[in-house]
Amino acid sequence: MGLLDKIKKGLGRTVQVLQTDVRDLFKSDGRLVDSEFLDELVETLVRTDMGVVAAKAVSAEIQEQFRGRVVKKEDIIEVIKTKLKALMAQDEPTIHFAQSGPTVVLFCGVNGSGKTTSIAKLTKATKDLGNAVVLGAADTFRAAAVDQLKIWADRLGVEIVFGPPQSDPASVAHKAVARALETNADLCIIDTAGRLQTQKNLMNELEKIKRVVSKLIPDAPHETFLVLDATTGQNGLSQAQKFSEAVDCTGVVLTKLDGTAKGGVAVAIRQQIGLPVKYVGLGESENDFDVFDPNAFVDALFS
């Protein structure tokens, strides 16, 4: 199954909402683009959780091109797609690899967002490309998280560094990066405990992890990925804002797109927070994970 097909399948519920609601805006002989139509269109787009800012930007584009004209659904959809692709444009690589030595990727996010599973999926994807990976299990306060990561490490054939229960997460992160340096690994991926963006002491802990890691490799972590559960919708924007303020996130891993009718949140993240969506999780399998392609995403929304 190709990327576009995966995204189509994963976004099935969002696509259904869009197709039904956009279709209902039109009569068989078209629709006059007036204030009433534009307001209804904004409401329809907002229901996908793409946010009012993006929805109004799309509406403004349609107003500029078609105000006072009778249009067909197909005309409007093409403009929506073109505008959304422009709003979501990103040309950054998925991972900024270090010029030499290990590249360090730090994962963070709230409880239940899918961090550990996403780490396993990224580990498999990068290992399949020939990279040597070391995992750091810095979620030391939840034994199940460490055990889960150990199982994945064993299954994928990569090394994992962990510490005693309740040990200092920054210490584990330090050991993982040191091990990656020692073994000349290509990638060191560090898991952290789930935390609410409002828990200041735990956010400070993330900052400490970043400081400790940078003592071994000055530019590390080279990426700090925030894992967001797409089903949380607009609450994901608050998470993205707070985590970015605390640890300067460089990108988003958007999970559970297959379980929501609110897939438009990817648009809001890019438009309102400015963070690129780097990867998407589209299911439970270790292969249901792919590099995010904004153009394929928008095409899938209206497929």
Beta strands, then each sheet from edge to edge (+ up, - down):
strand 1: 31-32
strand 2: 70-71
strand 3: 103-108
strand 4: 133-138
strand 5: 159-161
strand 6: 187-192
strand 7: 223-229
strand 8: 251-255
strand 9: 277-281
strand 10: 289-291
sheet 1: 1+ 2-
sheet 2: 5+ 4+ 6+ 3+ 7+ 8+ 9+ 10-
end
